[in-house]
Amino acid sequence: MGQNVTRKILKTHLADGKMVIGEEIGIRIDEILDQDITGTAAMQEFEAMQLGRVRCKVAVVFGDHNVLQVSEENTEDHQYLATAARKYGMWWAKPGSGIGHQIHQEHFACPGDTALGADSHTPHIGGMGVYAMGAGGLDVAVAMGGGPYYFDMPAVVRVNLTGALRPWSTAKDVILEMLRRKTVKGGFGKVFEYVGPGIRNLNAQQRITICNMGAELGATTSMFPSDDVTRDYMRRIGREKDWREVLPDPDAEYDETMDLDLGAIEPLVALPSNPDKVVPISQAEGVKVDQIMVGSCTNGSYMDLRAVAEIVKGRKVHPDVTFFIHPSSRLDLEVLSREGFLTDLIAAGVNVEAATCGACIGVGHVPAKGMKSLRAINRNFKGRTGQKDDEVYLSSSEVAAASSITGVITDPRKLGIPAPAQAIPQKLDLTNPSLVPPASPAEAASLKVIKGENITEIPLKGPLAETLKGEVLIALGDNISTDHIMPAGSQILRFRSNIPKLAEYVFNRVDPEFPARARAKGGGFIVGGSNYGQGSSREHAAIAPMYLGVVGVIVKDFARIHLANLINWGIVPMTFTGPADSDKARQGDLLEIPGIRRQVEGGAEKLVVNNLTQKTSFTVALSLNRREREYVVAGGRLAHTKAHPIA
């Protein structure tokens, strides 16, 4: 039988293992995406390997999260990344040049390649036929050095698209429908590969929107084939020479199949505070909103902003609403300006912000308590805006624009105007003054990497102890995101390169006393529910707890990237074996796991945890392969890599 796109690309990049579902494989990585809040750690980790230059096809560092440089620490990070990127053979995208996913799409992404990024929305470029995954910074650093990226071979789900989107229905509504059906856990261990006759009715940017927000499904990644639609887009942006056809075989096999009729899609809204709380717009219509945002990597493209401009042209933003946009590309913004759409936005009262992640990660436009926000972005986890009790609704750019006029969540089909075009630029001039190329090896030899005072050494955990003993420092419920564990926001992001200071904010918006308690107790355990660690790939959600002495995390199940990050930093990840076992470990209970080092080294798949407070015991599962066990025993992957350098 024939092969699907996912298996074709993985087969040509396979470095280790067999492509059997659930078994670990290692693949070679062509393209690296790094950014300025996960990137400082990744760069320091790469430096620790002492390899000199990156060893992949292309690597780029994007200054896209901390763009405002609201403190000298932010600027120090950018100075460090700019100088390190040039020296070590990476491109540097200056702050304000755009969001990394979109810039990479425009300048670097090549169909048929593999890509790894220190950001969970790296699957963005799956819409161009790139097998792209998000990962923790340490995994990215190893791939920068030419090492394989390891993960479990996913099942490939055939999403058979038929029909065409009706006016006012969008690609954002397609992925919201996927979340409505599958939930934020529905993609675990899976790749969603979109095929069928309906894909010809989606342009490249629409495909990219769907793949970008596939991260919210918990999927390994999402993919579209690279076909004539992809070729047309790459011709428009002047990169047709990089196009390559990557199609599934006519008789391609898939592990699962689901059908989705694009013609049946209607405008949808995700209610606060999870991306899968999706309802038809009729069930959210009329909710008064105070603040509206369009932007981020998901909805800040030319296509989205042009649609907003067409809707608000000749109208005014409602007096009670603040409406702002974050373009995802400075080049897209330039085209919109030349075509007059930027003028239409400004005339309507829309605030045009920098081409950056911005408010999507809580940097700027933090809502006041009691305010409701409608945002055409990817995530609405509680507290992500920087306000712990926020209420954020998610929608398409079209719904956001319509609502900005009326002041309430509005079905755009009721505006009585034609639906805007789902257009992509006719031409994009890739002459980008904000992109700095890497130095040549000869020039790099004399370059100095500049590190400011705020940039400290990455801490390492010692080898695994023979016995783990400590209190349950915090007990949590389901769907705890990395935003809950290690929040973003301008106050906190400035310490991404300073783990001792950053650690003071672990669980800041859940339990501000956690850091002090962890220090006083000498570390301990975290207990949680299902889908622990969903959302952002930020490895700081593992590094900072490790720094505070967290030795183990016991939950019902983990999100993929966070699980890998815990292993990479030497924290033992365990899962309850029974559905009611989480009650057997409460905050304040003293737990002990005797002989754990010997058991981990010996391949034990289950451990007995003694609850010394309740005078009971329970069993947890330890699902680690040989390589992961070596990392945990060594005290993390960086410690292991230092002892076993990449050849």
C-alpha positions in Angstrom: 0.0 0.0 0.0 1.0 3.6 -0.6 2.4 6.1 1.9 1.0 9.3 3.4 2.9 12.6 3.4 3.9 12.2 7.1 5.5 8.8 6.6 7.2 9.9 3.4 9.0 12.7 5.1 9.8 10.8 8.3 11.2 7.9 6.3 13.6 10.1 4.4 14.8 11.7 7.7 14.9 8.7 9.9 18.1 8.5 11.9 17.1 5.9 14.6 14.3 3.4 15.4 11.5 1.9 13.4 8.4 3.7 12.3 6.0 1.7 14.4 3.2 3.6 16.2 4.2 4.3 19.8 7.8 3.3 19.4 10.5 5.9 19.7 12.2 7.2 16.5 14.9 9.8 16.0 14.8 12.1 12.9 17.3 14.5 11.4 16.2 18.1 11.5 16.6 20.5 8.5 15.2 23.7 9.9 15.4 25.3 13.3 13.2 28.0 14.7 14.2 29.7 18.0 12.8 32.7 19.7 13.6 35.2 22.4 12.0 33.8 25.5 12.8 30.1 24.9 15.9 31.0 22.8 18.2 32.3 25.4 18.2 29.0 27.3 18.5 27.0 24.0 21.4 29.1 23.0 23.2 28.6 26.3 22.5 24.9 26.1 24.0 24.9 22.6 27.1 26.8 23.9 27.5 24.2 26.6 27.9 21.5 24.0 30.9 23.4 22.6 30.2 22.6 19.0 31.0 26.0 17.5 28.6 26.2 14.6 25.0 24.9 14.0 24.9 21.7 11.9 21.5 21.9 10.2 20.3 23.3 6.9 19.0 26.6 8.3 18.6 28.0 11.8 16.9 31.2 12.8 16.4 33.1 16.0 13.4 35.5 16.1 13.0 38.5 18.4 9.2 38.2 18.4 8.0 37.8 22.0 9.8 40.4 24.1 9.8 43.1 21.4 8.9 46.1 23.6 12.2 45.8 25.6 10.4 47.3 28.6 13.4 46.7 30.7 17.2 46.4 30.2 16.9 42.6 30.8 14.8 42.3 27.6 17.4 44.2 25.6 20.3 42.2 27.1 18.6 39.0 25.8 18.3 40.4 22.3 21.9 41.6 22.3 23.0 38.1 23.4 20.9 36.3 20.8 21.9 38.7 18.0 25.6 38.3 18.6 25.4 34.5 19.3 23.3 33.9 16.2 25.8 35.5 13.9 28.7 33.8 15.5 27.2 30.3 15.6 25.8 30.4 12.0 22.1 31.4 12.6 19.9 34.1 11.1 18.7 36.8 13.5 15.3 38.4 13.0 15.3 41.8 14.8 12.6 42.7 17.3 9.6 44.0 15.3 10.3 42.1 12.1 7.3 39.8 12.8 6.4 36.6 14.5 8.8 33.8 13.9 6.4 31.3 12.4 5.2 33.7 9.8 8.7 35.0 8.9 9.9 31.5 8.6 7.0 30.7 6.4 7.9 33.6 4.1 11.7 33.2 4.0 12.9 29.8 4.9 10.3 26.9 5.0 10.7 24.3 2.3 8.2 21.6 1.5 9.4 18.1 2.4 11.8 19.4 5.1 11.6 18.6 8.8 11.6 21.6 11.3 11.9 21.9 15.0 11.1 24.9 17.0 11.3 26.0 20.7 7.7 27.0 20.4 4.5 24.9 20.4 3.1 26.6 17.3 6.0 25.5 15.1 3.5 23.2 13.2 2.4 26.5 11.5 4.5 25.6 8.5 2.9 22.2 8.2 0.4 24.1 6.0 3.3 24.2 3.4 4.1 20.5 3.5 6.8 20.8 6.2 6.9 18.2 9.0 7.3 20.7 11.8 7.1 20.1 15.6 7.4 22.1 18.7 9.9 21.1 21.4 11.7 22.2 24.5 14.8 24.3 24.1 17.2 21.6 25.1 15.9 19.3 22.4 16.2 22.2 19.9 19.8 22.9 21.1 20.7 19.2 20.4 19.1 19.4 16.9 21.1 22.7 16.3 24.2 20.6 16.9 23.1 17.9 14.4 21.7 15.4 16.9 18.4 13.6 16.1 15.1 14.7 17.6 13.5 11.8 19.4 9.8 11.2 19.9 7.2 8.4 19.7 6.1 7.5 16.2 2.6 9.0 16.0 -0.5 7.6 14.4 -1.5 9.5 11.3 -5.1 10.6 11.0 -6.6 11.3 7.6 -8.8 14.3 7.8 -10.8 14.1 4.6 -11.9 17.6 3.6 -14.8 18.0 1.2 -16.7 21.0 -0.1 -15.8 24.6 0.3 -16.2 27.2 3.0 -19.2 29.4 2.7 -19.0 33.2 3.0 -18.1 34.3 6.5 -16.8 30.8 7.5 -13.0 30.7 7.9 -10.0 28.5 8.4 -10.2 29.5 12.1 -13.6 28.0 12.3 -12.3 24.8 10.8 -9.7 24.3 13.5 -12.3 25.4 16.2 -14.6 22.7 14.8 -11.7 20.2 15.1 -11.3 21.3 18.8 -15.0 21.0 19.4 -14.9 17.4 18.1 -11.6 16.2 19.5 -10.9 18.5 22.6 -7.5 19.7 23.7 -6.4 16.1 24.4 -7.7 14.6 21.2 -4.5 14.8 19.2 -2.1 13.2 21.7 0.2 10.8 19.9 -1.3 11.8 16.5 -0.6 13.7 13.3 -3.6 15.2 11.6 -3.0 15.1 7.8 -5.5 17.1 5.8 -6.3 15.6 2.4 -9.3 15.2 0.1 -11.0 17.3 -2.6 -11.7 20.1 -0.2 -8.0 21.1 0.3 -8.0 22.6 -3.2 -10.5 25.2 -1.9 -8.1 26.4 0.8 -5.3 28.8 0.0 -1.8 28.4 1.7 -2.5 30.8 4.5 -5.8 29.1 5.4 -4.0 25.8 5.6 -1.3 27.4 7.8 -4.0 28.8 10.2 -5.4 25.2 10.6 -2.0 23.7 11.2 -0.9 26.5 13.6 -3.7 25.9 16.0 -3.5 22.2 15.7 -1.1 22.6 18.7 -4.2 23.2 20.8 -5.4 19.7 20.0 -2.3 18.3 21.7 -1.2 16.9 18.3 2.3 15.9 17.5 1.8 18.1 14.4 -0.5 18.8 11.5 0.2 18.6 7.8 -1.1 19.5 4.4 0.4 18.2 1.2 2.6 20.4 -0.9 0.7 20.8 -4.2 -0.1 23.4 -6.8 -1.7 25.6 -4.2 1.6 25.6 -2.2 3.5 26.3 -5.5 1.3 29.3 -6.2 1.9 30.8 -2.8 5.7 30.3 -3.1 5.6 31.9 -6.6 3.9 34.9 -5.2 6.5 35.4 -2.5 9.4 34.9 -4.9 10.5 31.4 -3.7 9.1 29.1 -6.4 12.6 27.6 -6.7 12.2 26.2 -3.2 8.9 24.5 -4.0 8.8 20.7 -4.0 5.7 18.5 -4.6 5.0 16.3 -1.6 1.7 14.3 -2.1 0.3 11.2 -0.5 0.2 8.2 -2.8 -3.2 7.5 -4.3 -3.6 4.4 -2.2 -2.0 5.9 1.0 -2.8 4.2 4.2 -3.8 6.0 7.4 -4.3 4.8 11.0 -7.6 6.7 11.4 -9.9 8.6 9.2 -12.4 11.4 9.9 -14.5 13.4 7.5 -15.1 17.2 7.6 -17.4 19.0 5.2 -16.1 22.5 4.8 -19.5 23.6 3.5 -21.1 22.7 6.8 -18.7 24.9 8.9 -20.2 28.0 10.5 -18.7 30.8 12.6 -17.7 29.4 16.0 -16.5 30.9 19.3 -14.4 29.3 22.1 -15.7 30.3 25.5 -13.5 31.1 28.4 -11.1 29.5 29.4 -10.0 26.7 27.1 -9.7 26.5 23.3 -12.0 23.4 23.1 -15.0 25.1 24.8 -16.4 25.7 21.3 -20.0 26.7 20.5 -21.8 28.1 17.5 -21.7 31.9 17.5 -25.4 31.9 18.3 -24.6 30.7 21.8 -22.2 33.6 22.4 -23.9 36.3 20.5 -24.7 39.4 22.4 -22.0 39.1 25.1 -20.6 42.6 25.7 -16.9 42.9 25.1 -14.5 45.6 26.3 -11.4 44.6 24.4 -10.8 43.0 21.0 -7.6 41.7 19.5 -6.7 40.3 16.1 -3.2 39.0 15.6 -0.6 36.5 16.8 0.9 33.8 14.6 -2.6 32.3 14.0 -4.5 35.3 12.8 -2.2 38.2 12.1 -1.5 37.5 8.4 -2.2 39.7 5.4 -5.3 37.6 4.8 -6.7 38.2 8.3 -5.9 41.9 8.5 -7.2 42.6 5.0 -10.5 41.0 6.0 -10.7 43.1 9.1 -9.9 46.3 7.0 -12.7 45.5 4.6 -15.2 45.0 7.4 -14.4 48.2 9.3 -13.9 50.4 6.2 -16.2 53.4 6.6 -17.2 52.4 10.1 -16.0 53.1 13.6 -14.9 51.0 16.5 -17.6 51.0 19.2 -17.0 53.7 21.8 -16.8 51.1 24.6 -14.3 48.9 22.8 -10.5 49.0 22.5 -9.6 47.2 19.2 -6.0 46.5 18.5 -4.1 44.3 16.0 -0.7 42.6 16.2 0.4 41.8 12.6 2.4 38.6 12.3 4.6 40.0 9.6 6.2 43.3 9.0 6.3 42.5 5.2 2.6 41.8 5.2 2.0 45.1 7.0 4.0 46.8 4.3 1.8 45.4 1.6 -1.4 46.3 3.4 -0.1 49.8 3.7 0.7 50.1 0.0 -2.7 48.8 -0.9 -4.5 51.3 1.4 -5.9 48.7 3.9 -3.8 50.1 6.8 -5.4 53.5 6.3 -8.8 51.9 6.5 -7.9 50.3 9.8 -6.5 53.4 11.3 -9.4 55.6 10.1 -11.9 53.2 11.9 -10.1 53.5 15.2 -8.1 50.3 15.2 -4.8 50.5 17.1 -2.0 49.0 15.0 0.6 47.5 17.3 4.1 46.1 16.6 4.5 42.9 14.5 4.9 40.7 17.5 3.3 38.1 19.7 2.5 40.9 22.2 -0.8 40.6 24.0 -1.2 37.0 23.0 1.3 36.1 25.7 0.4 38.9 28.1 2.8 41.6 27.0 0.7 44.7 26.7 -3.1 45.3 26.8 -3.6 43.3 30.0 -7.3 43.6 30.7 -8.7 44.9 34.0 -10.5 42.7 36.3 -14.1 42.1 35.1 -13.3 43.0 31.5 -14.2 40.6 28.7 -11.9 40.1 25.7 -12.6 38.7 22.3 -9.4 37.6 20.6 -8.6 36.2 17.2 -5.6 34.3 18.5 -4.9 30.7 19.5 -5.2 30.3 23.3 -7.5 31.5 26.1 -6.0 29.7 29.1 -6.9 31.4 32.3 -4.4 34.1 33.2 -2.6 34.1 29.8 -3.4 37.8 29.2 -1.5 38.7 32.4 -4.7 39.1 34.5 -5.3 35.9 36.5 -9.1 36.2 36.4 -9.4 37.1 32.7 -12.4 36.1 30.5 -11.2 35.6 26.9 -13.3 34.4 24.0 -11.7 33.1 20.8 -13.0 33.7 17.3 -12.1 34.3 13.7 -10.8 37.7 12.6 -14.1 38.3 10.9 -16.2 37.8 14.0 -13.7 40.0 16.0 -14.0 42.8 13.4 -17.8 42.6 13.3 -18.0 42.7 17.1 -15.7 45.7 17.3 -18.4 47.7 15.5 -21.3 46.6 17.6 -19.6 46.3 21.0 -21.0 42.8 21.5 -20.1 39.4 20.1 -21.7 39.5 16.7 -22.5 37.0 13.9 -20.9 38.8 10.9 -23.5 37.2 8.6 -25.9 39.7 10.1 -23.9 42.8 9.1 -25.6 43.0 5.7 -22.3 43.4 3.8 -20.4 41.0 1.5 -18.0 38.7 3.1 -14.4 39.8 2.7 -12.0 38.0 0.4 -9.8 35.3 1.8 -6.9 36.8 0.0 -3.1 36.3 0.1 -0.6 38.9 -1.3 -0.2 39.0 -5.0 3.5 39.7 -4.4 5.8 39.9 -1.4 9.1 41.6 -1.6 11.5 39.4 0.5 14.0 42.2 0.8 13.8 42.3 4.6 16.2 44.8 6.4 15.2 43.2 9.7 16.8 39.9 8.9 20.5 39.6 9.7 22.4 36.7 8.0 24.9 34.6 9.9 28.6 35.5 9.8 30.9 33.3 7.7 33.0 30.8 9.6 36.1 33.1 9.0 34.3 36.2 10.2 32.7 34.4 13.2 36.1 33.5 14.6 36.6 37.1 15.7 33.1 37.9 16.9 32.3 38.2 20.5 29.1 37.0 22.1 27.7 39.7 24.5 26.1 38.6 27.7 24.5 41.1 30.1 24.4 40.9 33.8 21.0 39.3 33.8 22.1 36.3 31.8 23.2 33.6 34.3 24.4 30.0 33.8 21.8 27.3 33.2 21.5 25.3 36.4 21.9 21.6 36.4 20.2 19.0 38.6 22.4 16.4 40.3 22.1 12.7 39.5 19.0 10.9 40.6 19.1 10.0 44.3 18.7 6.4 45.5 15.5 7.5 47.4 13.2 10.4 46.7 11.5 11.9 49.7 9.5 15.1 50.0 6.2 16.8 50.5 3.5 17.3 47.9 4.1 21.0 47.3 0.9 21.6 45.3 -2.0 19.5 44.2 -3.8 20.5 41.0 -6.7 19.6 38.7 -7.0 18.9 34.9 -5.7 20.9 32.0 -2.9 22.7 33.8 -1.0 24.6 31.2 2.6 25.8 31.1 1.1 29.3 31.5 -0.2 28.1 34.9 3.2 26.7 35.8 5.5 29.4 34.4 3.5 32.4 33.4 4.4 34.9 30.7 3.9 38.7 30.8 6.4 41.5 30.7 7.1 41.4 34.4 8.2 37.8 34.3 9.6 37.3 30.7 12.5 39.6 31.5 14.0 36.9 33.7 13.9 34.1 31.1 17.8 34.1 31.2 18.0 34.3 35.0 16.5 31.1 36.4 17.0 32.0 40.1 14.9 35.1 39.6 12.4 33.5 37.2 11.8 30.7 39.7 10.2 33.2 42.1 7.2 33.2 39.7 6.5 29.5 39.4 2.7 29.0 39.8 2.5 32.7 40.5 -1.1 33.0 39.3 -2.2 29.8 40.9 -0.4 29.8 44.3 2.0 32.7 44.8 3.4 31.0 47.9 4.7 28.0 46.0 8.3 29.2 45.5 8.7 30.0 49.2 7.1 26.8 50.3 9.3 24.7 47.9 12.4 26.4 49.3 11.3 25.9 52.9 10.5 22.2 52.4 13.7 21.5 50.4 11.8 20.6 47.3 9.3 17.8 46.8 6.6 16.6 44.4 3.9 18.2 42.2 0.5 16.3 41.9 -1.9 17.0 39.1 -4.7 15.7 36.9 -5.1 15.0 33.2 -3.3 16.8 30.3 -0.7 18.3 32.7 1.6 20.8 30.9 -0.6 21.6 27.9 0.1 24.6 25.7 3.4 26.4 25.3 6.6 24.4 24.8 8.4 26.6 27.3 11.0 24.4 29.1 11.2 27.0 31.8 8.1 25.3 33.2 10.5 22.4 34.0 13.7 24.2 34.6 12.4 26.6 37.3 10.5 23.9 39.3 13.7 21.8 39.1 15.7 24.7 40.5 13.2 25.0 43.4 13.9 21.3 44.2 10.9 19.6 42.5 12.1 16.0 42.1 8.9 14.3 40.7 5.6 15.0 39.1 2.7 12.6 39.5 -0.4 13.2 37.3 -3.1 11.3 35.4 -1.4 12.0 32.1 1.0 14.5 30.5 1.0 16.8 27.4 3.7 15.6 25.0 6.2 18.5 25.0 6.1 19.1 28.8 6.7 15.4 29.4 9.8 15.6 27.3 10.9 18.7 29.1 10.6 17.1 32.6 12.7 14.2 31.5 15.3 16.5 29.9 15.7 18.3 33.2 15.9 15.2 35.4 12.4 15.4 37.0 10.8 12.0 37.3 7.4 12.0 35.5 4.9 9.5 36.9 1.3 8.7 36.3 -1.4 7.4 38.6 -2.4 3.8 37.7 -5.9 4.1 39.0 -8.5 6.8 38.2 -9.1 7.6 41.9 -5.5 7.4 43.0 -4.9 11.1 42.8 -6.8 11.4 46.1 -4.0 9.3 47.7 -1.5 12.3 47.5 -2.7 15.6 48.8 -0.9 18.8 49.3 1.3 18.6 52.4 1.5 14.8 52.4 5.0 13.4 52.8 5.9 11.0 50.0 8.8 8.5 49.7 9.9 6.3 46.8 12.7 4.1 48.1 15.2 2.6 45.7 14.1 4.7 42.8 17.5 5.0 41.2 18.0 1.3 41.1 14.5 0.7 39.8 14.9 3.3 37.0 18.2 1.9 35.9 16.7 -1.6 36.0 13.8 -0.7 33.7 11.0 -0.8 36.2 7.6 0.3 34.7 5.9 0.7 38.0 7.0 2.3 41.3 5.5 2.1 44.8 5.0 5.5 46.5 4.7 5.5 50.3 2.5 8.2 51.7 4.1 8.6 55.1 1.4 11.1 56.2 -1.6 9.0 55.4 0.3 5.7 56.2 -0.8 4.2 52.8 0.9 3.3 49.6 -0.1 3.5 45.9 1.4 2.5 42.6 2.5 4.8 39.8 3.5 4.1 36.2 6.9 5.1 34.9 6.8 5.0 31.1 10.4 5.7 30.1 12.5 4.2 27.4 16.2 3.3 27.7 17.4 6.7 26.5 15.0 8.7 28.8 16.0 6.6 31.8 19.7 7.5 31.2 18.7 11.2 31.1 16.7 11.0 34.4 19.5 9.0 36.2 22.1 11.5 35.0 20.1 14.5 36.2 18.8 15.6 32.8 19.7 15.5 29.1 22.2 18.4 29.3 24.2 16.6 32.0 24.0 13.4 30.0 25.1 15.2 26.8 28.1 16.8 28.5 29.2 13.3 29.6 28.4 11.9 26.1 29.1 14.7 23.5 27.5 14.8 20.1 29.9 13.3 17.6 
